[in-house]
Amino acid sequence: MFSRFQITWADLPLRLKISALMSLLVTGAVLGLTFISIERERANFRQELVEQADLFLKTSAQALRDSLYLLELDELTDVARAARDNPDVTVFTVFDSKARILVDSTDLNKRFSQEIDPLGEILLAQNPEDLYLEWQSDQLVAGQVVVLGNQRIGALATGLSTVPLDRKINDITWQGVLLASITLLLGGVLTYVLSRQITLPLTELTRVASAMSEGDLSVRVEQKSGDEIGRLGVAFNEMAAGLQEREWLRDMFGRFVSSEVAEAMRTGKVRLEGENRVVSVLFCDIREFTDFSERHTPQEVVAMLNNFLPLVVQAAQRNNGMVNKFGGDSTLIVYGAPNDLKDSAYHAVLTALDIRAGLQKLNANLTKNGEPPLRVGAGINTGVALAGAIGPHERQEYTVVGNTVNLAARIDGLNKQFPEHDILISNWTYEALGSHRDEFVLLSLGEVSVRGRFEPIQIWSVVSRKHEPTVRNRDRR
């Protein structure tokens, strides 16, 4: 039961929780004050009643001492009759020296009883200076022994009604209940209004936080106050603006820096000062791109590149390559930097084949639209290159440099010399393929002189994968 209450309480709106707690607190305070007032009134009334009883008994004892000693019953009866007519006196009894009732105001015809009364015995046995008190349900019974000289000649007992006390306490109780009800009502309304002033901004914060968690960083909290909650809203807006700016920077950073480099920089895996790495480098570009640019508007050229370059990026990403830079129609893809990559040559060749397959689909759409098909060549080389951040401190670029990279660019340029072959690899890439060479149809093109090298190098053409039919780039003819 308690756990169910906890769950139900936890699910209640904050404004209801605040209203309930404040109302209970106020109501409890009012009822507590009412209880204190009742107890104080009861104590005061009892004290007054005790003092009244003491005074009444002393006065009666003084007046009845001689009559009691002489047993003048008529005199005693007159006093009992007068006491009976007093609305505050419930009973007045006179006892003789043997604790027998001489006169009782509740039955004036019953005089001089022969039976010993227990109350009379108690009164006669107590100290003359003491006052006997007994609180009953509707009256205070008080008694005192009557002494003449050193002789105990009898005792007096009286009962004073507590009905006025009960009425007064009843009135105070109802006043307290009424005041608690009014306070509960007014306090509930005021607390609800106050809680709304607290919960509405929090609800707005929750709404904005939910929208931000769904990716909308443009939302803001409307500032309606200058208190702590208002300042919290200002801080929240500043946080949202910071997140929006950070998201924009991350988006821009992701556009201009490869995700591999960005993640490696974040995790500290990149040595920006430079390091030698064994990498495979792939260069690819569009053949006769200059002629195409001259025949088309800048908008058409950009549109064509935006259709072609995603094929290159997607092929590189599928094969763990890092798209390092775009140079107009050309693309540099690196395998093995910034992250180590086993069989980098194999992944580079797979990328080139994926680019070829994607280009065939793109050319089919271009031909359908009356556009000439694109011709793309790729060159791959494997070896040691320097990888690191190049450029001044204010503007640096993570890239790879060295003879390995330069040779890959030269091999890509050989596609003009071998128009029947669109994917060319160096002998170092051929050797780096290892056992993966059996997966491809590779054709040796012999030794070729390359600008910048004294000795010719062995060049291979990647014709196809062995499970695919041999495809020649007929668009080169």
Long-range contacts (C-beta under 8 A, 24 or more apart in sequence): 13-199, 14-195, 14-198, 14-199, 14-202, 15-192, 15-195, 15-196, 15-198, 15-199, 16-195, 18-191, 18-194, 18-195, 18-198, 18-199, 19-188, 19-191, 19-192, 19-195, 22-187, 22-188, 22-191, 22-194, 22-195, 23-184, 23-187, 23-188, 23-191, 26-183, 26-184, 26-187, 26-191, 27-180, 27-183, 27-184, 27-187, 30-176, 30-179, 30-180, 30-183, 30-184, 31-176, 31-180, 33-176, 34-172, 34-173, 34-175, 34-176, 34-177, 34-179, 34-180, 35-176, 37-172, 37-176, 38-169, 38-172, 38-173, 38-176, 41-165, 41-168, 41-169, 41-172, 42-165, 42-169, 45-162, 45-164, 45-165, 45-168, 46-135, 46-140, 46-165, 49-140, 49-160, 49-162, 49-165, 50-131, 50-133, 50-140, 50-142, 52-88, 52-160, 53-131, 53-133, 53-140, 53-142, 53-158, 53-160, 54-131, 54-142, 54-144, 56-89, 56-142, 56-158, 56-160, 57-131, 57-142, 57-143, 57-144, 57-156, 57-158, 58-144, 60-92, 60-156, 60-158, 61-144, 61-146, 61-156, 64-94, 64-146, 64-156, 65-146, 65-148, 65-153, 68-94, 68-96, 68-102, 68-146, 68-153, 68-154, 69-148, 69-153, 71-96, 71-102, 73-102, 73-103, 73-111, 73-112, 76-102, 76-103, 77-103, 77-108, 77-111, 79-103, 80-104, 80-105, 80-108, 81-105, 81-108, 83-158, 84-108, 87-161, 88-160, 88-161, 88-164, 89-158, 89-159, 89-160, 89-161, 90-138, 90-139, 90-159, 90-160, 90-161, 91-139, 91-141, 91-157, 91-158, 91-159, 92-156, 92-157, 92-158, 92-159, 93-117, 93-119, 93-120, 93-156, 93-157, 93-158, 94-154, 94-155, 94-156, 95-119, 95-120, 95-123, 95-124, 95-154, 95-155, 95-156, 95-157, 96-153, 96-154, 97-124, 97-151, 97-152, 97-153, 97-154, 99-123, 99-124, 99-155, 102-154, 119-143, 119-157, 120-155, 120-157, 123-155, 123-156, 123-157, 124-152, 124-154, 124-155, 128-152, 132-157, 135-162, 138-162, 138-163, 138-166, 197-225, 198-229, 201-225, 201-229, 201-230, 201-232, 201-233, 202-229, 204-233, 205-232, 205-233, 205-236, 208-236, 208-240, 209-236, 212-240, 212-243, 217-243, 217-244, 217-247, 218-244, 257-398, 258-322, 258-323, 258-324, 260-322, 260-338, 260-339, 261-322, 261-338, 261-398, 264-338, 264-339, 265-338, 265-398, 269-338, 269-339, 270-338, 270-398, 271-388, 272-388, 272-389, 272-396, 272-398, 273-388, 273-389, 274-386, 274-387, 274-388, 274-389, 275-386, 275-387, 275-388, 276-384, 276-385, 276-386, 276-387, 277-336, 277-337, 277-340, 277-384, 277-385, 277-386, 277-387, 277-400, 278-336, 278-344, 278-382, 278-383, 278-384, 279-334, 279-335, 279-336, 279-337, 279-344, 279-382, 279-383, 279-384, 279-385, 279-387, 279-400, 279-404, 280-334, 280-335, 280-336, 280-344, 280-345, 280-347, 280-348, 280-380, 280-381, 280-382, 280-429, 280-432, 281-332, 281-333, 281-334, 281-335, 281-348, 281-380, 281-381, 281-382, 281-385, 281-400, 281-404, 281-405, 281-408, 282-316, 282-321, 282-332, 282-333, 282-334, 282-335, 282-348, 282-351, 282-352, 282-378, 282-379, 282-380, 282-408, 283-330, 283-331, 283-332, 283-333, 283-378, 283-379, 283-380, 283-408, 283-409, 283-411, 283-412, 284-312, 284-330, 284-331, 284-333, 284-352, 284-355, 284-376, 284-377, 284-378, 284-379, 284-412, 285-327, 285-329, 285-330, 285-331, 285-376, 285-377, 285-412, 286-329, 286-330, 286-374, 286-375, 286-376, 287-374, 287-375, 287-376, 287-377, 287-415, 287-416, 288-375, 289-328, 289-329, 304-374, 305-329, 307-362, 308-359, 308-362, 308-374, 308-376, 311-355, 311-358, 311-359, 311-362, 312-355, 314-354, 314-358, 315-351, 315-352, 315-354, 315-355, 315-358, 316-351, 318-350, 318-351, 318-354, 319-347, 319-348, 319-350, 319-351, 319-354, 320-347, 321-347, 321-348, 321-351, 324-398, 324-399, 324-400, 325-397, 325-399, 330-412, 332-399, 332-405, 334-387, 334-399, 334-400, 337-385, 337-387, 337-400, 338-387, 338-398, 343-432, 343-433, 343-434, 343-436, 344-382, 344-432, 345-380, 345-382, 345-425, 345-429, 345-432, 345-433, 345-436, 346-432, 346-433, 346-434, 346-436, 348-380, 348-382, 348-429, 349-380, 349-423, 349-425, 349-429, 349-433, 349-436, 349-440, 349-462, 352-378, 352-380, 352-423, 352-462, 353-423, 353-462, 353-464, 353-465, 356-422, 356-423, 356-471, 356-473, 363-475, 373-475, 375-422, 375-473, 375-475, 375-476, 376-422, 377-412, 377-415, 377-416, 377-422, 377-423, 377-424, 378-412, 378-415, 378-422, 378-423, 378-424, 379-408, 379-409, 379-410, 379-411, 379-412, 379-413, 379-414, 379-415, 379-424, 379-425, 380-408, 380-411, 380-423, 380-424, 380-425, 380-426, 380-429, 381-405, 381-407, 381-408, 381-411, 381-425, 381-426, 381-428, 381-429, 382-426, 382-428, 382-429, 382-431, 382-432, 383-407, 383-428, 406-452, 407-450, 407-452, 407-453, 407-457, 410-450, 410-451, 410-452, 410-453, 411-450, 411-459, 414-448, 414-450, 414-459, 417-448, 418-445, 418-459, 418-461, 419-473, 419-476, 419-477, 420-472, 420-473, 420-476, 420-477, 421-445, 421-461, 421-463, 421-473, 422-473, 422-476, 423-461, 423-462, 424-459, 424-460, 424-461, 424-462, 425-459, 425-460, 425-461, 425-462, 426-457, 426-458, 426-459, 426-460, 427-457, 427-458, 427-459, 427-460, 429-460, 430-458, 430-460, 438-466, 439-465, 439-466, 440-464, 440-465, 440-466, 441-465, 441-466, 441-470
